[in-house]
Amino acid sequence: MSFKTARNHARRSINRAPWPLMARTVPWLTVLLGSLVPSWLMIASAPVMPPIGYLIFLSWHQLRPGLLPIWAGLPLGLFDDLFSGQPFGCAVLLWSASSIVLDLVENRLPWRNFVIEWLMANGLIIAYIVLCLALANFGGAASPIRVIVPQIVIAVLAYPLVGRFVAISDRFRLTPFLVSR
């Protein structure tokens, strides 16, 4: 790098920092918007759309482990319960449990690779969808497990795309802005 380009780069990066409000709110807002998306796209008699809010929640936990607090599953799950059609408290319980599991894995295995992250996310996604069905059946529904197989397949296949979206959102979240002092 020449001296001139180094000086221009330094000039562009001095007095720049991420905006604190945006750095704190973007993860929360993306999860909230992700909880709303499945009801926008289609209305079906069986669950087909993946739980996008939950996938975004998992992606934020895996991309930035300490960013969302461990109690974040409670308010985010509560919001998801309002729009998902599941029995009230289902997402609160399962998102909070997922947050605890991800925190335990983070403490036990601080150095993970892509395969471990992907397998852990797939296990949590499958467990979440199956337990949502079990809680709905416990609440009075009578759906067989074969009904959720397409949703599980679509959710597992959509998770890498959701992870990419979260990475782009993280880059946007950390965009440096002019700091005035």
C-alpha positions in Angstrom: 0.0 0.0 0.0 1.4 3.3 -1.0 1.7 6.2 1.4 -1.0 8.2 -0.3 -3.6 5.4 -0.1 -2.6 4.7 3.5 -3.1 8.4 4.3 -6.5 8.4 2.6 -7.6 5.3 4.4 -6.6 6.8 7.8 -8.4 10.0 6.9 -11.6 8.1 6.2 -11.4 6.0 9.4 -10.5 8.8 11.9 -13.5 10.1 13.8 -15.6 7.1 12.8 -17.4 4.6 15.1 -20.5 2.5 14.9 -23.6 4.3 16.1 -24.4 2.8 19.5 -28.2 2.8 19.1 -28.0 0.9 15.8 -25.3 -1.5 17.2 -27.7 -2.4 20.1 -31.1 -2.5 18.2 -30.3 -4.2 14.9 -30.2 -7.7 16.3 -33.4 -7.3 18.2 -35.2 -5.7 15.3 -34.1 -8.4 12.8 -35.4 -11.1 15.1 -38.7 -9.3 15.5 -39.1 -8.8 11.8 -38.2 -12.4 11.2 -41.0 -13.4 13.5 -43.5 -11.5 11.4 -42.3 -12.7 8.0 -43.9 -16.2 7.9 -47.3 -14.7 8.2 -46.7 -12.3 5.3 -45.8 -14.8 2.6 -48.5 -17.5 2.6 -51.4 -18.9 4.4 -51.4 -22.7 4.4 -53.3 -25.5 6.2 -50.0 -27.1 7.3 -46.8 -25.5 8.5 -44.5 -25.0 5.6 -42.7 -21.8 6.3 -39.7 -22.1 8.6 -39.7 -20.2 11.9 -37.6 -17.4 10.5 -37.5 -15.4 13.7 -36.1 -18.4 15.5 -33.5 -19.0 12.8 -32.4 -15.4 13.0 -32.2 -15.7 16.8 -30.0 -18.8 16.5 -27.8 -17.1 13.9 -27.2 -14.0 16.1 -26.3 -16.3 19.0 -23.8 -18.2 16.9 -22.3 -15.3 15.0 -21.9 -13.0 18.0 -22.2 -15.2 21.2 -22.3 -12.4 23.8 -24.4 -9.9 21.9 -27.9 -11.0 22.9 -28.2 -11.6 26.7 -29.2 -15.1 27.9 -32.7 -13.7 28.9 -33.3 -12.5 25.3 -35.4 -15.6 24.6 -38.1 -14.4 26.9 -39.2 -11.1 25.2 -38.3 -12.3 21.7 -40.2 -15.5 22.2 -43.1 -13.6 23.7 -43.3 -11.5 20.5 -43.1 -14.6 18.3 -45.9 -16.2 20.3 -48.1 -13.3 19.5 -47.8 -13.9 15.7 -46.9 -17.5 15.2 -50.2 -19.2 16.1 -48.5 -21.5 18.6 -49.9 -21.9 22.1 -48.9 -18.9 24.2 -45.7 -19.5 26.0 -44.3 -22.1 23.5 -41.7 -19.8 22.0 -40.9 -18.2 25.3 -40.0 -21.6 26.7 -38.2 -23.0 23.7 -36.3 -19.8 22.8 -35.2 -19.4 26.4 -34.1 -23.1 26.5 -32.2 -22.7 23.2 -30.5 -19.6 24.6 -29.4 -21.5 27.7 -28.1 -24.4 25.5 -26.2 -22.1 23.2 -24.6 -20.4 26.2 -23.6 -23.7 27.8 -22.1 -24.9 24.5 -20.3 -21.5 24.2 -18.8 -22.0 27.7 -17.8 -25.6 27.1 -16.5 -25.3 23.5 -15.2 -21.8 23.0 -13.4 -22.9 19.8 -15.8 -24.4 17.3 -15.8 -24.9 13.6 -18.4 -24.6 11.0 -19.5 -28.3 11.2 -20.1 -28.2 14.9 -22.1 -24.9 14.6 -24.1 -26.3 11.7 -24.9 -29.6 13.5 -25.8 -27.8 16.7 -28.1 -25.4 14.8 -29.8 -28.2 12.9 -30.3 -30.1 16.1 -31.9 -27.1 17.8 -34.1 -26.3 14.7 -35.4 -29.9 14.5 -36.0 -30.0 18.3 -37.7 -26.7 18.2 -40.1 -27.6 15.5 -40.9 -31.1 16.9 -41.4 -29.6 20.4 -43.7 -26.9 19.0 -45.8 -29.6 17.5 -45.8 -31.6 20.7 -46.9 -28.5 22.7 -49.6 -27.7 20.2 -50.8 -31.3 20.4 -50.8 -31.1 24.2 -52.8 -28.0 23.9 -55.6 -29.7 21.9 -54.3 -30.1 18.3 -54.2 -33.5 16.7 -51.5 -33.3 14.1 -49.2 -36.2 13.2 -45.5 -35.7 13.0 -45.4 -36.2 9.2 -47.1 -32.8 8.8 -44.0 -30.9 10.0 -41.5 -32.8 7.8 -41.5 -30.2 5.0 -41.1 -27.4 7.5 -38.1 -29.1 9.0 -36.5 -29.7 5.6 -37.1 -26.1 4.5 -35.8 -24.7 7.8 -32.6 -26.8 7.7 -32.0 -25.8 4.1 -32.8 -22.1 4.8 -30.5 -21.8 7.8 -27.3 -20.9 5.8 -29.2 -18.2 3.9 -30.5 -16.8 7.2 -26.9 -16.9 8.6 -25.8 -14.9 5.5 -28.5 -12.4 6.1 -27.5 -12.0 9.8 -23.8 -11.5 8.7 -24.9 -8.7 6.3 -27.0 -7.2 9.1 -24.0 -7.4 11.4 -21.9 -5.6 8.9 -24.6 -2.9 8.6 -24.8 -2.7 12.4 -21.1 -2.0 12.7 -21.0 0.6 9.9 -18.8 3.5 11.1 -20.4 6.9 11.1 -18.9 10.3 11.8 -18.4 11.0 15.5 -18.6 14.6 16.6 -17.0 15.5 19.9 
